[in-house]
Amino acid sequence: MREDHLGHLERLVSELDARGLLARVVRTSSGRAFVRVINPKATSLTENVTCRPQAATDYYWWSWGERMHRADDPAGAATKVARVLAAVGD
């Protein structure tokens, strides 16, 4: 994993924490890293977000493989994740 990707993931964790979500960077034994996000008000609402390049730009990616948001805007990405993981009535 490139160090800049790890930095993007760490910045996303900070933004998610600020929105009241539980988030942490997880590193697998193979060296792959992702952000594990949980809505503490509804713990069944979870997501794993990765960071990888497409063309010359780094992006955050949803767990199902869809590109989510540019990695140079972790606040915008965190807003999208928070919207997807919002519990009814949040």
C-alpha positions, 0 to 999 in steps of 0.5 A: 500500500502506498503511504499516500493512500494510507494518509488518505484513509487516515484523513477519512477516519478523522472526518468520519469520527467528526460525524459521529461514526466509528471508523478505523484503518484496518491493515490486512496481513497482505498489506492491504488497508481499508477504513472500517466504518460503523454507525454506533446508533445502528451497528448493522450499518457498516461499510469498508472504504478503500483508496486506490488510483484511477488514471492519475487521481486517487479515489475512495471506493465503496466495498462493492467496487464503485468509485465514491469520491476523490481522495483529496476531499475526505470531508466530501467522502465522509458526507457520502458515507454518513448519508449511506450509513444513516439510520432512519430517524438520524 
